[in-house]
Amino acid sequence: MDNLLKPFISSLNLIEEKINFIIFLFEMSFILLIVLLIIWIYGFVRRNLGIDKQTKELQKIRKNLEKITRNNKK
C-alpha cells in the first residue's frame, strides 16, 4: 500500500514546498513594501517640516536676500 501512495505523497510534498515558497515571496515583497513606505514617509515629513538640509539652506539664502534688500532700501 505504501508503494502505491509514494508518488502521490511526493507530489503533494512538492506542491506544499511550492506554496511555501510563494508565501515566502509574498512575505518578502510585503516587508520590502513596508520598508519603502517608511522611507517615503520619513522623507515626506522631513521635507514638509523643513528639516532637510536644502530647506535650511534656502531659508538662510532668503534671510540674506531680505537683509540685502532692506539695506538697499535705506
C-alpha positions as CSV (number, residue, x, y, z in Angstrom):
1,M,0.0,0.0,0.0
2,D,2.9,2.4,0.8
3,N,4.3,1.9,-2.7
4,L,1.1,3.0,-4.3
5,L,0.9,6.2,-2.3
6,K,4.6,7.3,-2.6
7,P,4.2,9.1,-5.9
8,F,1.1,10.8,-4.6
9,I,2.7,11.8,-1.4
10,S,5.9,13.1,-3.1
11,S,3.8,15.2,-5.5
12,L,1.9,16.6,-2.5
13,N,5.2,17.5,-0.8
14,L,6.3,19.3,-4.0
15,I,3.1,21.2,-4.1
16,E,3.5,22.1,-0.4
17,E,7.0,23.3,-1.0
18,K,6.0,25.5,-3.9
19,I,3.1,27.0,-1.9
20,N,5.5,27.7,1.0
21,F,7.9,29.4,-1.5
22,I,5.1,31.6,-2.9
23,I,4.1,32.6,0.6
24,F,7.7,33.4,1.4
25,L,7.9,35.6,-1.7
26,F,4.7,37.4,-0.7
27,E,6.1,38.0,2.8
28,M,9.4,39.4,1.5
29,S,7.6,41.7,-1.0
30,F,5.3,42.9,1.8
31,I,8.3,43.6,4.0
32,L,10.1,45.4,1.2
33,L,6.9,47.5,0.5
34,I,6.6,48.4,4.2
35,V,10.3,49.5,4.3
36,L,9.9,51.6,1.2
37,L,6.8,53.2,2.7
38,I,8.5,54.1,5.9
39,I,11.4,55.6,4.0
40,W,9.0,57.6,1.9
41,I,7.0,58.8,4.9
42,Y,10.3,59.9,6.6
43,G,11.4,61.9,3.6
44,F,7.9,63.4,3.2
45,V,7.8,64.5,6.8
46,R,11.3,66.0,6.7
47,R,10.6,67.9,3.5
48,N,7.3,69.3,4.7
49,L,8.5,70.2,8.1
50,G,11.6,72.0,6.7
51,I,14.1,69.8,8.5
52,D,16.1,68.7,5.4
53,K,19.4,70.4,4.5
54,Q,18.1,72.0,1.3
55,T,15.2,73.7,3.1
56,K,17.5,75.1,5.8
57,E,19.9,76.4,3.1
58,L,17.1,78.0,1.2
59,Q,15.9,79.7,4.4
60,K,19.4,81.1,5.0
61,I,19.6,82.4,1.4
62,R,16.1,84.0,1.8
63,K,17.2,85.7,5.0
64,N,20.4,87.0,3.4
65,L,18.4,88.3,0.4
66,E,15.9,90.1,2.7
67,K,18.8,91.7,4.6
68,I,20.3,92.9,1.3
69,T,17.0,94.3,0.1
70,R,16.4,96.1,3.4
71,N,19.9,97.6,3.3
72,N,19.3,98.8,-0.3
73,K,16.0,100.5,0.6
74,K,17.6,102.6,3.3
